[in-house]
């Protein structure tokens, strides 16, 4: 069964450094998402992406965050200058359509900011 | 922001019995609901969903019930198996044209042999 793949599984970065999290969505999916889960908290929506542009973003997704689909397969989340509070599990997801369709998640990248 | 609530942090059930996981929501704009299962060190795995035009959806051992007037949904697992032990998340999507999922806090299900 097709799946969403994320790399790396664990990223350790010094505060203030840039980090790029990578995702390969399911190949026939058109909508892409990033979520995060801080330890002990809910899974929170960050951003959705369709047709090469952001369709919605949360208040968490400030100017330090950006997303890109640099080629036909990868979908990336960049955090420009990481903060301690960015430490979390980051999940990529994709779906065939934008509404009334399940989103399928990758196994996540654990981001640890030191 | 408690738009989706799972009030039971944990549930223990014996193998072969029914597991019932509950979820309440407050946003009347939600019209699509999903259940995900999550094992440690893995991402959420989609289980089953229901649109607001239905009140029940069934897939094998999993059935989701939706009570729109009560803003309540539940997931029934029958019969429960030890491999079902995981954290179960309820999630909802609004009919506003945006695609974000709003998650509950999860219920940890333990199915004992």
gemmi code that builds the backbone of each chain (N, CA, C; Angstrom):
import gemmi

chains = {
    "A": [
        ("UNK", (0.841, -1.196, 0.000), (0.000, 0.000, 0.000), (0.881, 1.252, 0.000)),
        ("UNK", (0.547, 2.227, -0.859), (1.365, 3.443, -0.919), (1.386, 4.144, 0.425)),
        ("UNK", (2.505, 4.809, 0.732), (2.600, 5.480, 2.006), (3.363, 6.785, 1.871)),
        ("UNK", (3.179, 7.637, 2.868), (3.913, 8.883, 2.955), (5.229, 8.588, 3.678)),
        ("UNK", (6.341, 9.035, 3.120), (7.634, 8.799, 3.759), (8.258, 10.124, 4.171)),
        ("UNK", (8.875, 10.128, 5.345), (9.493, 11.333, 5.879), (10.939, 11.054, 6.261)),
        ("UNK", (11.795, 12.032, 5.972), (13.200, 11.951, 6.385), (13.656, 13.311, 6.903)),
        ("UNK", (14.582, 13.332, 7.867), (15.047, 12.168, 8.630), (14.022, 11.768, 9.680)),
        ("UNK", (14.251, 10.665, 10.347), (13.330, 10.268, 11.412), (13.597, 11.089, 12.680)),
        ("UNK", (14.844, 11.519, 12.856), (15.210, 12.331, 14.009), (16.233, 13.366, 13.573)),
        ("UNK", (15.991, 14.609, 13.939), (16.888, 15.707, 13.588), (17.209, 16.477, 14.862)),
        ("UNK", (18.502, 16.619, 15.127), (18.943, 17.404, 16.278), (19.651, 18.637, 15.743)),
        ("UNK", (19.247, 19.804, 16.194), (19.746, 21.066, 15.633), (19.973, 22.067, 16.758)),
        ("UNK", (20.996, 22.887, 16.587), (21.233, 23.972, 17.540), (20.221, 25.086, 17.327)),
        ("UNK", (19.801, 25.705, 18.417), (18.887, 26.838, 18.345), (19.456, 27.917, 17.410)),
        ("UNK", (18.593, 28.460, 16.577), (19.012, 29.491, 15.646), (19.406, 28.961, 14.279)),
        ("UNK", (19.597, 27.664, 14.177), (19.966, 27.069, 12.886), (18.725, 26.818, 12.041)),
        ("UNK", (18.955, 26.710, 10.757), (17.886, 26.370, 9.828), (17.757, 24.852, 9.745)),
        ("UNK", (16.532, 24.386, 9.565), (16.315, 22.951, 9.406), (15.298, 22.728, 8.282)),
        ("UNK", (15.514, 21.683, 7.517), (14.581, 21.311, 6.449), (14.123, 19.884, 6.699)),
        ("UNK", (12.826, 19.720, 6.807), (12.213, 18.401, 6.964), (11.627, 18.002, 5.613)),
        ("UNK", (11.838, 16.733, 5.263), (11.454, 16.282, 3.927), (10.370, 15.227, 3.972)),
        ("UNK", (9.557, 15.250, 2.939), (8.417, 14.342, 2.852), (8.234, 13.953, 1.388)),
        ("UNK", (7.889, 12.684, 1.175), (7.446, 12.251, -0.146), (6.000, 11.800, 0.008)),
        ("UNK", (5.051, 12.602, -0.478), (3.636, 12.226, -0.352), (3.292, 11.045, -1.252)),
        ("UNK", (2.098, 10.517, -1.080), (1.612, 9.452, -1.946), (1.458, 10.008, -3.362)),
        ("UNK", (1.846, 9.234, -4.356), (2.109, 9.787, -5.687), (0.901, 10.405, -6.376)),
        ("UNK", (-0.290, 9.900, -6.201), (-1.440, 10.479, -6.902), (-2.202, 11.487, -6.048)),
        ("UNK", (-1.637, 11.860, -4.904), (-2.292, 12.834, -4.042), (-1.961, 14.245, -4.487)),
        ("UNK", (-2.920, 15.148, -4.268), (-2.788, 16.513, -4.752), (-2.691, 17.540, -3.636)),
        ("UNK", (-3.049, 17.132, -2.400), (-3.059, 18.052, -1.272), (-2.025, 17.578, -0.254)),
        ("UNK", (-1.281, 18.519, 0.283), (-0.183, 18.172, 1.182), (-0.267, 19.034, 2.434)),
        ("UNK", (0.162, 18.451, 3.537), (-0.031, 19.103, 4.838), (1.192, 18.864, 5.722)),
        ("UNK", (1.370, 19.796, 6.650), (2.275, 19.574, 7.782), (1.499, 19.800, 9.072)),
        ("UNK", (1.741, 18.899, 10.030), (1.207, 18.992, 11.371), (2.373, 18.827, 12.332)),
        ("UNK", (2.160, 19.241, 13.576), (3.170, 18.948, 14.568), (2.493, 18.521, 15.867)),
        ("UNK", (3.267, 17.775, 16.671), (2.779, 17.359, 17.968), (3.882, 17.577, 18.987)),
        ("UNK", (3.704, 18.591, 19.818), (4.618, 18.797, 20.936), (4.330, 17.713, 21.967)),
        ("UNK", (5.370, 17.238, 22.625), (5.249, 16.131, 23.572), (4.130, 16.377, 24.578)),
        ("UNK", (3.181, 15.434, 24.632), (2.098, 15.529, 25.597), (0.926, 16.384, 25.145)),
        ("UNK", (1.011, 16.930, 23.931), (-0.061, 17.806, 23.457), (-0.737, 17.211, 22.227)),
        ("UNK", (-1.728, 17.944, 21.729), (-2.483, 17.486, 20.574), (-1.662, 17.579, 19.291)),
        ("UNK", (-2.091, 16.840, 18.293), (-1.582, 17.048, 16.936), (-2.193, 18.354, 16.424)),
        ("UNK", (-1.339, 19.276, 15.960), (-1.803, 20.606, 15.534), (-1.500, 20.833, 14.055)),
        ("UNK", (-2.450, 21.399, 13.374), (-2.287, 21.759, 11.963), (-1.308, 22.923, 11.822)),
        ("UNK", (-0.428, 22.815, 10.834), (0.468, 23.923, 10.507), (0.072, 24.585, 9.187)),
        ("UNK", (0.002, 23.779, 8.119), (-0.168, 24.362, 6.798), (-0.717, 23.310, 5.832)),
        ("UNK", (-1.499, 23.787, 4.857), (-1.917, 22.938, 3.744), (-1.449, 23.570, 2.444)),
        ("UNK", (-1.235, 22.726, 1.439), (-0.563, 23.156, 0.202), (-1.238, 22.459, -0.958)),
        ("UNK", (-1.632, 23.241, -1.957), (-2.290, 22.676, -3.132), (-1.947, 23.518, -4.339)),
        ("UNK", (-1.683, 22.865, -5.443), (-1.433, 23.574, -6.699), (-0.284, 24.579, -6.542)),
        ("UNK", (0.739, 24.125, -5.828), (1.973, 24.905, -5.644), (1.807, 26.179, -4.844)),
        ("UNK", (0.777, 26.221, -4.019), (0.683, 27.357, -3.121), (0.008, 26.962, -1.822)),
        ("UNK", (0.254, 27.760, -0.788), (-0.363, 27.518, 0.509), (-1.845, 27.826, 0.410)),
        ("UNK", (-2.692, 26.884, 0.851), (-4.134, 27.129, 0.839), (-4.642, 27.546, 2.218)),
        ("UNK", (-3.985, 27.107, 3.278), (-4.335, 27.574, 4.607), (-3.126, 27.402, 5.524)),
        ("UNK", (-2.987, 28.279, 6.481), (-1.935, 28.125, 7.478), (-2.466, 28.546, 8.838)),
        ("UNK", (-1.880, 27.955, 9.880), (-2.293, 28.294, 11.234), (-1.455, 29.458, 11.751)),
        ("UNK", (-1.838, 29.924, 12.930), (-1.085, 31.036, 13.530), (0.310, 30.608, 13.959)),
        ("UNK", (0.509, 29.278, 14.088), (1.840, 28.782, 14.418), (2.796, 29.012, 13.248)),
        ("UNK", (2.272, 28.914, 12.060), (3.075, 28.970, 10.826), (3.412, 30.431, 10.537)),
        ("UNK", (4.419, 30.955, 11.258), (4.787, 32.355, 11.069), (5.892, 32.481, 10.018)),
        ("UNK", (6.521, 33.649, 9.972), (7.500, 33.929, 8.924), (8.739, 33.035, 8.995)),
        ("UNK", (8.930, 32.354, 10.109), (10.084, 31.465, 10.231), (9.874, 30.151, 9.476)),
        ("UNK", (8.625, 29.875, 9.124), (8.293, 28.628, 8.448), (8.058, 28.873, 6.953)),
        ("UNK", (8.425, 27.906, 6.147), (8.067, 27.940, 4.736), (7.926, 26.506, 4.229)),
        ("UNK", (7.161, 26.349, 3.176), (7.000, 25.039, 2.549), (7.282, 25.173, 1.068)),
        ("UNK", (7.666, 24.040, 0.488), (8.035, 24.046, -0.913), (7.824, 22.662, -1.490)),
        ("UNK", (7.469, 22.637, -2.758), (7.429, 21.375, -3.487), (8.432, 21.551, -4.631)),
        ("UNK", (9.702, 21.257, -4.352), (10.771, 21.615, -5.294), (10.760, 20.791, -6.578)),
        ("UNK", (10.139, 19.620, -6.531), (10.066, 18.787, -7.738), (8.743, 18.035, -7.691)),
        ("UNK", (8.580, 17.025, -8.524), (7.289, 16.348, -8.582), (7.017, 15.395, -7.454)),
        ("UNK", (7.995, 15.192, -6.557), (7.762, 14.169, -5.529), (7.964, 14.680, -4.106)),
        ("UNK", (8.883, 15.603, -3.888), (9.179, 16.011, -2.520), (8.326, 17.182, -2.062)),
        ("UNK", (8.104, 17.231, -0.750), (7.394, 18.349, -0.123), (8.167, 18.656, 1.146)),
        ("UNK", (8.647, 19.898, 1.281), (9.543, 20.198, 2.393), (8.972, 21.275, 3.306)),
        ("UNK", (9.383, 21.199, 4.567), (9.081, 22.221, 5.563), (10.411, 22.774, 6.045)),
        ("UNK", (10.580, 24.090, 5.924), (11.808, 24.735, 6.373), (11.480, 25.619, 7.566)),
        ("UNK", (12.310, 25.498, 8.593), (12.245, 26.431, 9.716), (13.535, 27.223, 9.671)),
        ("UNK", (13.413, 28.533, 9.477), (14.588, 29.344, 9.159), (15.522, 29.501, 10.353)),
        ("UNK", (15.017, 29.841, 11.491), (15.842, 30.078, 12.679), (15.143, 29.395, 13.849)),
        ("UNK", (15.575, 28.192, 14.157), (14.836, 27.366, 15.106), (14.910, 27.913, 16.527)),
        ("UNK", (13.798, 27.660, 17.252), (13.701, 28.048, 18.669), (13.501, 26.771, 19.481)),
        ("UNK", (13.775, 26.884, 20.776), (13.604, 25.713, 21.645), (12.187, 25.157, 21.543)),
        ("UNK", (11.208, 26.048, 21.430), (9.809, 25.612, 21.406), (9.394, 24.968, 20.090)),
        ("UNK", (10.294, 24.924, 19.119), (10.013, 24.200, 17.880), (10.244, 22.701, 18.030)),
        ("UNK", (10.791, 22.289, 19.155), (11.001, 20.860, 19.402), (9.658, 20.147, 19.436)),
        ("UNK", (9.501, 19.159, 18.561), (8.211, 18.470, 18.412), (8.377, 17.343, 17.402)),
        ("UNK", (7.318, 16.534, 17.272), (7.203, 15.607, 16.134), (6.507, 16.354, 15.017)),
        ("UNK", (7.062, 16.294, 13.837), (6.466, 16.943, 12.683), (5.975, 15.853, 11.732)),
        ("UNK", (4.691, 15.913, 11.428), (4.070, 14.927, 10.551), (3.691, 15.569, 9.222)),
        ("UNK", (4.027, 14.895, 8.164), (3.572, 15.254, 6.822), (2.369, 14.382, 6.495)),
        ("UNK", (1.421, 14.917, 5.751), (0.260, 14.143, 5.326), (-0.103, 14.537, 3.902)),
        ("UNK", (-0.845, 13.647, 3.244), (-1.335, 13.978, 1.907), (-2.719, 13.381, 1.706)),
        ("UNK", (-3.463, 13.951, 0.772), (-4.791, 13.429, 0.465), (-5.074, 13.612, -1.016)),
        ("UNK", (-6.015, 12.789, -1.512), (-6.384, 12.854, -2.926), (-7.107, 14.163, -3.221)),
        ("UNK", (-8.035, 14.501, -2.325), (-8.827, 15.715, -2.498), (-8.770, 16.517, -1.214)),
        ("UNK", (-9.300, 17.741, -1.278), (-9.163, 18.615, -0.133), (-10.217, 18.449, 0.921)),
        ("UNK", (-11.400, 18.028, 0.539), (-12.470, 17.891, 1.516), (-13.048, 16.484, 1.462)),
        ("UNK", (-13.531, 16.048, 2.618), (-14.192, 14.751, 2.736), (-13.359, 13.587, 2.215)),
        ("UNK", (-12.057, 13.713, 2.405), (-11.151, 12.628, 2.075), (-10.145, 12.484, 3.210)),
        ("UNK", (-9.798, 11.239, 3.558), (-8.832, 11.085, 4.656), (-7.455, 11.597, 4.262)),
        ("UNK", (-6.762, 12.120, 5.239), (-5.367, 12.485, 5.067), (-4.519, 11.330, 5.601)),
        ("UNK", (-3.490, 10.995, 4.833), (-2.616, 9.882, 5.199), (-1.290, 10.444, 5.676)),
        ("UNK", (-0.843, 9.959, 6.819), (0.295, 10.542, 7.505), (1.552, 9.690, 7.357)),
        ("UNK", (2.691, 10.385, 7.351), (3.964, 9.704, 7.492), (4.264, 9.420, 8.957)),
        ("UNK", (5.408, 8.785, 9.194), (5.780, 8.407, 10.555), (6.426, 9.547, 11.340)),
        ("UNK", (6.632, 10.674, 10.707), (7.083, 11.845, 11.428), (8.585, 12.007, 11.495)),
        ("UNK", (8.989, 13.249, 11.773), (10.380, 13.583, 12.091), (10.392, 14.168, 13.485)),
        ("UNK", (11.189, 13.564, 14.344), (11.341, 14.126, 15.684), (12.405, 15.217, 15.612)),
        ("UNK", (12.023, 16.457, 15.869), (12.946, 17.584, 15.823), (13.293, 17.978, 17.253)),
        ("UNK", (14.586, 17.941, 17.560), (15.066, 18.323, 18.885), (15.963, 19.539, 18.743)),
        ("UNK", (15.599, 20.623, 19.388), (16.374, 21.860, 19.331), (17.146, 21.996, 20.640)),
        ("UNK", (18.459, 22.167, 20.519), (19.307, 22.252, 21.718), (19.701, 23.698, 22.006)),
    ],
    "B": [
        ("UNK", (-8.135, 25.927, 22.867), (-9.000, 25.574, 21.742), (-9.408, 24.117, 21.871)),
        ("UNK", (-10.605, 23.864, 22.375), (-11.054, 22.507, 22.670), (-12.199, 22.132, 21.742)),
        ("UNK", (-12.050, 22.353, 20.478), (-13.134, 22.092, 19.545), (-13.444, 20.606, 19.426)),
        ("UNK", (-12.458, 19.763, 19.635), (-12.645, 18.315, 19.582), (-12.107, 17.748, 20.889)),
        ("UNK", (-12.966, 17.021, 21.603), (-12.603, 16.560, 22.929), (-12.762, 15.053, 23.047)),
        ("UNK", (-11.751, 14.429, 23.595), (-11.842, 13.022, 23.961), (-11.615, 12.975, 25.464)),
        ("UNK", (-12.695, 12.790, 26.194), (-12.648, 12.965, 27.638), (-12.030, 11.791, 28.392)),
        ("UNK", (-11.923, 10.648, 27.720), (-11.318, 9.494, 28.395), (-9.882, 9.343, 27.932)),
        ("UNK", (-8.908, 9.590, 28.785), (-7.519, 9.444, 28.352), (-7.127, 7.987, 28.129)),
        ("UNK", (-7.841, 7.057, 28.774), (-7.473, 5.655, 28.606), (-8.696, 4.760, 28.758)),
        ("UNK", (-8.568, 3.561, 28.168), (-9.647, 2.572, 28.216), (-9.008, 1.189, 28.199)),
        ("UNK", (-9.453, 0.329, 29.105), (-8.960, -1.055, 29.136), (-10.110, -2.009, 28.857)),
        ("UNK", (-9.868, -2.949, 27.951), (-10.902, -3.888, 27.508), (-10.275, -5.267, 27.381)),
        ("UNK", (-11.091, -6.280, 27.612), (-10.584, -7.645, 27.406), (-10.749, -8.062, 25.958)),
        ("UNK", (-9.829, -8.879, 25.521), (-9.879, -9.418, 24.161), (-11.246, -10.060, 23.898)),
        ("UNK", (-11.790, -9.779, 22.716), (-13.075, -10.342, 22.334), (-14.268, -9.466, 22.677)),
        ("UNK", (-14.065, -8.522, 23.606), (-15.162, -7.631, 23.998), (-15.207, -6.425, 23.069)),
        ("UNK", (-16.228, -5.594, 23.275), (-16.375, -4.368, 22.491), (-15.587, -3.236, 23.151)),
        ("UNK", (-14.883, -2.468, 22.301), (-14.261, -1.222, 22.756), (-15.096, -0.073, 22.195)),
        ("UNK", (-15.420, 0.882, 23.060), (-16.173, 2.069, 22.623), (-15.373, 3.301, 22.999)),
        ("UNK", (-14.953, 4.033, 21.975), (-14.198, 5.265, 22.196), (-15.083, 6.439, 21.802)),
        ("UNK", (-15.074, 7.459, 22.619), (-15.992, 8.578, 22.436), (-15.277, 9.876, 22.104)),
        ("UNK", (-16.013, 10.745, 21.442), (-15.461, 12.030, 20.997), (-16.601, 13.037, 20.941)),
        ("UNK", (-16.365, 14.231, 21.438), (-17.351, 15.314, 21.362), (-16.739, 16.496, 20.631)),
        ("UNK", (-17.564, 17.250, 19.950), (-17.072, 18.427, 19.258), (-17.995, 19.601, 19.507)),
        ("UNK", (-17.463, 20.781, 19.312), (-18.258, 21.977, 19.595), (-18.546, 22.802, 18.340)),
        ("UNK", (-17.742, 22.650, 17.312), (-17.885, 23.493, 16.128), (-18.950, 22.916, 15.189)),
        ("UNK", (-20.039, 23.624, 15.008), (-21.131, 23.125, 14.165), (-20.775, 23.149, 12.672)),
        ("UNK", (-19.621, 23.740, 12.342), (-19.180, 23.740, 10.949), (-18.484, 22.432, 10.559)),
        ("UNK", (-18.153, 21.605, 11.541), (-17.523, 20.325, 11.223), (-18.521, 19.423, 10.504)),
        ("UNK", (-18.089, 18.841, 9.376), (-19.012, 17.947, 8.684), (-18.336, 16.666, 8.202)),
        ("UNK", (-17.093, 16.446, 8.576), (-16.399, 15.221, 8.190), (-15.530, 14.829, 9.361)),
        ("UNK", (-15.654, 13.568, 9.773), (-15.016, 13.123, 10.998), (-14.214, 11.856, 10.717)),
        ("UNK", (-13.088, 11.739, 11.382), (-12.199, 10.623, 11.117), (-11.687, 10.062, 12.440)),
        ("UNK", (-11.335, 8.800, 12.409), (-10.617, 8.165, 13.511), (-9.271, 7.674, 12.994)),
        ("UNK", (-8.252, 7.943, 13.787), (-6.898, 7.500, 13.491), (-6.398, 6.667, 14.665)),
        ("UNK", (-5.542, 5.714, 14.336), (-4.876, 4.904, 15.355), (-3.389, 5.236, 15.296)),
        ("UNK", (-2.761, 5.300, 16.462), (-1.336, 5.657, 16.463), (-0.577, 4.744, 17.421)),
        ("UNK", (0.439, 4.093, 16.855), (1.383, 3.334, 17.667), (2.566, 4.243, 17.995)),
        ("UNK", (3.300, 3.952, 19.076), (4.501, 4.736, 19.398), (5.480, 4.769, 18.231)),
        ("UNK", (6.092, 5.899, 18.016), (7.115, 6.092, 16.982), (6.574, 5.912, 15.561)),
        ("UNK", (5.257, 5.956, 15.405), (4.666, 5.926, 14.067), (3.720, 7.101, 13.918)),
        ("UNK", (3.357, 7.395, 12.675), (2.373, 8.439, 12.447), (0.959, 7.924, 12.619)),
        ("UNK", (-0.013, 8.830, 12.700), (-1.415, 8.400, 12.771), (-1.800, 7.602, 11.532)),
        ("UNK", (-2.478, 6.497, 11.737), (-2.965, 5.655, 10.638), (-4.477, 5.809, 10.529)),
        ("UNK", (-4.934, 6.149, 9.345), (-6.368, 6.334, 9.124), (-7.117, 5.024, 9.309)),
        ("UNK", (-8.222, 5.093, 10.076), (-9.048, 3.906, 10.313), (-10.363, 3.963, 9.561)),
        ("UNK", (-11.137, 4.993, 9.834), (-12.490, 5.070, 9.312), (-12.959, 6.512, 9.409)),
        ("UNK", (-13.865, 6.884, 8.519), (-14.386, 8.249, 8.541), (-15.899, 8.232, 8.358)),
        ("UNK", (-16.508, 9.377, 8.601), (-17.941, 9.516, 8.396), (-18.255, 10.947, 8.019)),
        ("UNK", (-19.126, 11.086, 7.031), (-19.601, 12.393, 6.629), (-20.845, 12.731, 7.434)),
        ("UNK", (-21.135, 14.003, 7.582), (-22.271, 14.419, 8.402), (-23.627, 14.057, 7.798)),
        ("UNK", (-23.630, 13.604, 6.549), (-24.908, 13.187, 5.957), (-25.283, 11.776, 6.388)),
        ("UNK", (-24.365, 11.103, 7.085), (-24.630, 9.751, 7.570), (-24.642, 9.750, 9.091)),
        ("UNK", (-25.204, 8.684, 9.667), (-25.084, 8.538, 11.109), (-24.319, 7.275, 11.510)),
        ("UNK", (-23.918, 6.515, 10.518), (-23.173, 5.286, 10.817), (-22.333, 4.909, 9.605)),
        ("UNK", (-21.118, 4.439, 9.877), (-20.286, 3.890, 8.820), (-19.524, 2.702, 9.394)),
        ("UNK", (-19.480, 1.626, 8.627), (-18.922, 0.386, 9.136), (-17.830, -0.111, 8.201)),
        ("UNK", (-16.759, -0.621, 8.780), (-15.682, -1.209, 7.985), (-15.084, -2.343, 8.798)),
        ("UNK", (-15.529, -3.551, 8.491), (-15.018, -4.700, 9.222), (-15.372, -4.632, 10.695)),
        ("UNK", (-14.355, -4.701, 11.537), (-14.601, -4.668, 12.992), (-14.864, -3.260, 13.527)),
        ("UNK", (-14.705, -2.254, 12.690), (-14.803, -0.862, 13.122), (-16.097, -0.230, 12.622)),
        ("UNK", (-16.811, 0.422, 13.548), (-18.021, 1.159, 13.205), (-17.950, 2.518, 13.873)),
        ("UNK", (-18.242, 3.557, 13.102), (-18.308, 4.893, 13.671), (-19.761, 5.348, 13.641)),
        ("UNK", (-20.201, 5.921, 14.756), (-21.547, 6.465, 14.883), (-21.447, 7.963, 15.090)),
        ("UNK", (-22.341, 8.696, 14.409), (-22.356, 10.147, 14.538), (-23.729, 10.603, 15.002)),
        ("UNK", (-23.753, 11.369, 16.072), (-24.986, 11.981, 16.579), (-24.815, 13.493, 16.457)),
        ("UNK", (-25.353, 14.041, 15.368), (-25.114, 15.461, 15.088), (-25.779, 16.361, 16.114)),
        ("UNK", (-26.946, 15.992, 16.559), (-27.653, 16.860, 17.506), (-26.894, 16.954, 18.821)),
        ("UNK", (-26.225, 15.876, 19.198), (-25.435, 15.872, 20.436), (-23.989, 16.274, 20.195)),
        ("UNK", (-23.615, 16.452, 18.934), (-22.226, 16.745, 18.557), (-21.300, 15.705, 19.181)),
        ("UNK", (-21.621, 14.454, 18.912), (-20.912, 13.342, 19.523), (-20.687, 12.251, 18.495)),
        ("UNK", (-19.487, 11.676, 18.513), (-19.261, 10.480, 17.717), (-18.534, 9.440, 18.543)),
        ("UNK", (-18.700, 8.202, 18.109), (-18.054, 7.113, 18.827), (-17.512, 6.098, 17.831)),
        ("UNK", (-16.475, 5.419, 18.248), (-15.868, 4.336, 17.474), (-16.061, 3.049, 18.257)),
        ("UNK", (-16.670, 2.058, 17.600), (-16.854, 0.751, 18.203), (-15.921, -0.241, 17.524)),
        ("UNK", (-15.215, -1.009, 18.321), (-14.342, -2.047, 17.792), (-14.858, -3.379, 18.349)),
        ("UNK", (-15.305, -4.250, 17.420), (-15.855, -5.537, 17.843), (-15.401, -6.637, 16.890)),
        ("UNK", (-14.795, -7.729, 17.366), (-14.293, -7.892, 18.721), (-12.929, -7.229, 18.864)),
        ("UNK", (-12.609, -6.791, 20.042), (-11.308, -6.156, 20.275), (-10.211, -7.218, 20.285)),
        ("UNK", (-9.047, -6.835, 19.781), (-7.897, -7.728, 19.723), (-6.699, -7.039, 20.372)),
        ("UNK", (-5.755, -7.811, 20.917), (-4.577, -7.182, 21.542), (-3.827, -6.233, 20.605)),
        ("UNK", (-3.816, -6.528, 19.314), (-3.162, -5.655, 18.339), (-3.842, -4.315, 18.166)),
        ("UNK", (-5.050, -4.176, 18.709), (-5.753, -2.888, 18.663), (-5.225, -1.921, 19.714)),
        ("UNK", (-4.404, -2.389, 20.618), (-3.854, -1.527, 21.667), (-3.012, -0.431, 21.036)),
        ("UNK", (-3.430, 0.812, 21.232), (-2.808, 1.977, 20.589), (-3.501, 3.217, 21.145)),
        ("UNK", (-3.066, 4.373, 20.683), (-3.772, 5.620, 20.981), (-4.688, 5.931, 19.808)),
        ("UNK", (-5.934, 6.239, 20.095), (-6.924, 6.532, 19.063), (-7.278, 8.021, 19.104)),
        ("UNK", (-7.159, 8.652, 17.947), (-7.466, 10.071, 17.820), (-8.729, 10.252, 16.993)),
        ("UNK", (-9.581, 11.112, 17.485), (-10.717, 11.602, 16.730), (-10.264, 12.897, 16.050)),
        ("UNK", (-10.708, 13.126, 14.827), (-10.367, 14.359, 14.121), (-11.578, 14.832, 13.331)),
        ("UNK", (-11.628, 16.136, 13.082), (-12.769, 16.708, 12.378), (-12.304, 17.751, 11.380)),
        ("UNK", (-13.120, 17.889, 10.330), (-12.825, 18.860, 9.280), (-14.082, 19.687, 9.046)),
        ("UNK", (-13.902, 21.000, 8.838), (-15.049, 21.882, 8.645), (-15.408, 22.009, 7.180)),
        ("UNK", (-16.637, 22.417, 6.921), (-17.125, 22.560, 5.549), (-16.869, 23.956, 5.002)),
        ("UNK", (-15.761, 24.553, 5.433), (-15.453, 25.913, 5.016), (-14.612, 25.944, 3.755)),
        ("UNK", (-14.285, 24.777, 3.212), (-13.427, 24.726, 2.026), (-11.963, 24.589, 2.372)),
        ("UNK", (-11.611, 24.732, 3.650), (-10.240, 24.511, 4.071), (-10.087, 23.066, 4.517)),
        ("UNK", (-8.877, 22.588, 4.506), (-8.687, 21.161, 4.661), (-8.096, 20.750, 5.993)),
        ("UNK", (-7.929, 21.659, 6.917), (-7.211, 21.285, 8.118), (-8.037, 20.355, 8.990)),
        ("UNK", (-7.339, 19.389, 9.578), (-7.944, 18.503, 10.551), (-7.708, 19.078, 11.941)),
        ("UNK", (-8.751, 19.020, 12.756), (-8.647, 19.392, 14.166), (-8.719, 18.103, 14.975)),
        ("UNK", (-7.697, 17.845, 15.763), (-7.578, 16.586, 16.486), (-8.023, 16.701, 17.935)),
        ("UNK", (-8.514, 15.585, 18.473), (-8.696, 15.447, 19.904), (-7.383, 15.053, 20.546)),
        ("UNK", (-7.419, 14.903, 21.867), (-6.203, 14.605, 22.623), (-5.854, 13.126, 22.629)),
        ("UNK", (-6.771, 12.292, 22.179), (-6.471, 10.867, 22.082), (-6.941, 10.075, 23.276)),
        ("UNK", (-7.247, 8.801, 23.029), (-7.587, 7.829, 24.072), (-6.680, 6.630, 23.893)),
        ("UNK", (-5.995, 6.258, 24.962), (-5.107, 5.085, 24.895), (-5.935, 3.842, 25.198)),
        ("UNK", (-6.022, 2.951, 24.219), (-6.773, 1.698, 24.378), (-5.803, 0.563, 24.669)),
        ("UNK", (-6.099, -0.176, 25.716), (-5.322, -1.373, 26.042), (-6.249, -2.571, 26.000)),
        ("UNK", (-5.962, -3.510, 25.105), (-6.757, -4.726, 25.000), (-5.920, -5.864, 25.563)),
        ("UNK", (-6.416, -6.453, 26.621), (-5.646, -7.513, 27.283), (-6.170, -8.890, 26.885)),
        ("UNK", (-5.240, -9.853, 26.751), (-5.642, -11.207, 26.337), (-6.517, -11.872, 27.404)),
    ],
}
model = gemmi.Model(1)
for chain_id, residues in chains.items():
    chain = gemmi.Chain(chain_id)
    for i, (resn, *xyz) in enumerate(residues, 1):
        res = gemmi.Residue()
        res.name, res.seqid = resn, gemmi.SeqId(i, " ")
        for name, pos in zip(("N", "CA", "C"), xyz):
            atom = gemmi.Atom()
            atom.name, atom.element = name, gemmi.Element(name[0])
            atom.pos, atom.b_iso = gemmi.Position(*pos), 0.0
            res.add_atom(atom)
        chain.add_residue(res)
    model.add_chain(chain)
structure = gemmi.Structure()
structure.add_model(model)
structure.setup_entities()
